Each structure stands twice: as C-alpha cells, then as structure tokens.
C-alpha cells in the first residue's frame, strides 16, 4: 500500500462500484435524470439525421437533377437543428440543477459525518484533509455528473446510432472500418490505466496543499515571529512542484492519446475512401452513401475524441469519490448504545471506577483511576504537564472511551448514555475558548434558539460580561472576527463563562480559565466563576494552585496515576505530594 501525505492510495473501490454508489445520490432526482437522458436521446437523433439527409439530397435529388425537393430537405434540416438546440439547452439546465443539488446533499452528508467522529479521528487526520473532502472533492464529483457521467449516455446513443445507420447503408464498408477498433481499444486501455494513477495522486497533492496552507495561515504569527517565512515558502514550493509533476504526467498521457484518436480517425476515413471509392467506381455504392459514411465516421470519432476530456473528468471524480466514500465509510469509534432511552443527568454525580486509557495500544496514559465527586462538590485536578489531566476530562465528556473500567454520571455508566445525553448537562470552559465568527448572541447561544435573549443578558449581567459587551458598537449583535481575534483573552473567557451559564449545566469543567489574563481581569473572572459554580458539580483543571483554594476535593495525578485524593485539609495533614506543592508555591 502506498502512502502519500497521509492519503491511503490503495484501491479500495472499483469504477463500477463507485458509479453505482454515485447513482444512489441521483435517486431523489431520478425523474429529472430520466428526462435528461430522454432529451439526450432526442439530441443524438437530431445529430444522426444530418448526414442521412445529405445522403438523400445527393442520391435522390442532386444526382438525378431533381432540385425541387432540395428546399424541403433544407427546411427539414433547419427544423432538426432547432430541435437539437432545444433538446441540448434543456438537458444542460436539468443536469446543472441535478448536479448542484447532489453536490449540496453530499456536502451536507460529509459535514454531518465529520461531526460524528471521535477525537481520535481528528488526532490522525489534518484539518486540510477534511476541507479537501468536503469542498474540493465534492466539486469534482459535480463536474462528473454534469459533464461526464450523463453525457456518456449521449456518446453511447451516438455510437450505437452511427453503427446502426452505417450497417443500414453498407454493411461491408462498416466491417472494413472495424479493423481499426482493436488498436483503438489498446490505446484507450493504456491511457486509462496511467492517467488514472496520475489523477489519483494529483488529488492527494491537493490535500497536502490545503493542509499545509491551512496550518500556515493558522500559525502565521509564529511563522513571522521566528522568521520562518522563507523556510515555509520553500516547503510549500516542494509540495507545489510535486503536484505540478503529477499534472504534467497526466497532461503527457493526454497529449499522446488525443492525437492518436485523430490518427485512427484519419485511417478510418482513408479506408472508406480506399474501399468505398473502389465500390463507387464499380457502381456498387452510391455517392451519397460514401459522403454520408465520411460524415458519420467523423461523428463516430467525436465521442471517442472527447473521451480523453471526459475520462479526465470521470477519473478525477472517481478518485475524489473514493476519498469521499472512504471518509463516509469510516465508522464512528464511539457509538451510541442501541435503542437506548434518553436519560437526563439531574444531579451531576461523577464516579471513575478503575479507569484505564491509552491513545496507542497498551501505552496507558490513565492507569487504574477511581474516585467519586458527589452532587454539588468541586474537585480540583492538579499535576505536571502530561500527567493525564486533560485526558480525564476528555473521557468524562465521552470524546474517548476507556479501554478498561467505567465512568458513571448519576450512577449511570457512560456506556449506557448516548453522546448527546452524556454532554447535555456538561459545560467546559477551556483555557483558550473557541469563538466563532458570528455575533455575541450567536456565540453564547450556539444555535440553541430556545435560549432567549433576555436570558443571555441576565447571565451577562450576573457574570459581568455586559461591561465589555455594552461598549461594543452593536452590543450583543456585534460581530466578532474569526476565532474571536477582535476580543481580548479576558473577554473571550467571560463570553465562554456566559455561554456555560445559559446552558445551565449540572457539571461544570473549568480548564484554568484565568491563566492568560491580567490581575484585574483575573479578579473579574474569579468572581464570575464563584457565581457559576454555585449548586453545580465542578471540576477545576489547575495549573496554578491559587485557583483551587476553594475546591472541596483534590486529585493529584502523576504519570497517569492518582497518587493522592481527598479533602484539601486532609491532604495537607498527610504531608504528601500536595503538601509539598503547597509549600513550594507559598515559598516561591
């Protein structure tokens, strides 16, 4: 199996399997798709009629000097041209409409599926890869639907129709030109295999470009601060050159294949002139038939000549579809229990029973941890970086599942709760809260329209968030920039605390909400936290001991193990790890 930039290039899907799956997305629009195919059939018949009318005009009127019927043939020809235009125009509109809707449906399905994935999925897959799947790959699939897959029906109608007419006109001459088709089939197979490989790798390079670009734009401050611009540009150029190489390889195959079609077309016409000319001299064939044969032969090679372009579109779409379907076929690692009844967390009791967890097999970062936090109690979790503090919170929120042991909320095992129920009454105020590029109200409400604006304003006044919100030009309707870049860290923290309050959680998680703010803002946030934790079970992930002085219980972690747990006063009396940390902190 070949790996390229985190891409699995192993062929898990085959063309027909992909086509069958793509067709499933046409089901809601099957009536329109069928109408489009019928319009294509009408358009193809109009194209086939032209050379035959020329044959009739030459043999039945021009050759015998009867010019009276020429006007009638001309009017019929004009009517066919108008009919062909109407058929093609309507069909194009229909297919564009179908393609845009299928693209919308697939984007929505892909986006929704990504949201079902557990955190372990995002640990392995970069953001740029997901962007490529949802945007670029879906767009390529739309090109196939509108310009490739359905138009194949037109080419098939044309090919079948041309052969039928050719056999009708002169079967011997038709057999003669069939000599070139085995050679054409070999050339097409040669082109197909190599072009597909180049196109599939090209899509992987698109993912690399998107991932690298997204990462650099997000980390632009760090890049510029450490003067890494030149290094990053050089790295980008390396990826860019790799993509160019695959682009040129695909173009090389295209440059060989397309002229070869013209050569086969010329050979076919040469055979018609050589054999058909001899038949005409011997009065075995009419001139009109010979002229019609040449015209039909051009029409026969038109779809074959277009095959290179359609093949590029189809194979790009097949490669993109493989990647989309691979994502959609990626199973959820954390599944909701089957046929589970909705259960609400009313009290907020938390219990860990002999919990073990490893991000990688047998490399446990949480080892046999057990503790209980009763309703309304506060627990401070302290420990060095990498001791497992954040992992415990991730397990509690059901972002990961433990390999051993179990976690209970209100004495209900998390494994028996759906993800929605497990998280419904939990709010997590993170150290660096995420702010969406929307207005203040939307960032607090997070799409829950049941939360009234009056509730938001009341919570803001209670926590002091209104002090900075009322200074904004549009107050609660004021838009904030991407990731809240127009707000200070303290303002983002107050916004995050207000968000937690309006959702009225039973369990509140505070991940060192004051670690990146000034003293005055820290005092304001601490006052807001005191109000927020009242009557709620709270967990404080502590990096500074000053933030845990009011906690009921303390959990001390060391290398994934719970080395101390209990009431704060009891741990101080034991003069263990927590006692030493307190002394160290007080004597700094």
Secondary structure as UniProt FT lines:
FT   STRAND          3..4
FT   TURN            5..6
FT   STRAND          7..8
FT   HELIX           15..24
FT   TURN            25..26
FT   HELIX           27..29
FT   HELIX           30..56
FT   HELIX           57..62
FT   TURN            63..65
FT   TURN            68..69
FT   HELIX           70..116
FT   HELIX           119..124
FT   HELIX           127..131
FT   HELIX           132..137
FT   HELIX           138..144
FT   HELIX           145..149
FT   HELIX           150..169
FT   HELIX           171..177
FT   HELIX           178..180
FT   HELIX           181..218
FT   HELIX           220..225
FT   TURN            226..227
FT   HELIX           229..271
FT   HELIX           272..276
FT   HELIX           277..281
FT   TURN            282..283
FT   HELIX           287..328
FT   TURN            338..339
FT   STRAND          350..360
FT   TURN            361..362
FT   STRAND          363..373
FT   TURN            375..376
FT   STRAND          378..383
FT   TURN            385..386
FT   HELIX           389..396
FT   TURN            397..398
FT   STRAND          404..409
FT   TURN            410..411
FT   STRAND          412..413
FT   HELIX           414..416
FT   HELIX           419..424
FT   STRAND          426..429
FT   TURN            431..432
FT   HELIX           440..445
FT   TURN            446..447
FT   TURN            449..450
FT   HELIX           453..463
FT   TURN            464..465
FT   HELIX           466..469
FT   TURN            470..471
FT   TURN            473..474
FT   HELIX           475..477
FT   HELIX           482..484
FT   TURN            485..486
FT   HELIX           489..502
FT   TURN            503..504
FT   STRAND          507..511
FT   TURN            513..516
FT   HELIX           519..533
FT   TURN            534..535
FT   STRAND          537..541
FT   HELIX           545..548
FT   TURN            549..550
FT   STRAND          553..558
FT   TURN            559..560
FT   STRAND          561..567
FT   HELIX           568..574
FT   HELIX           577..586
//
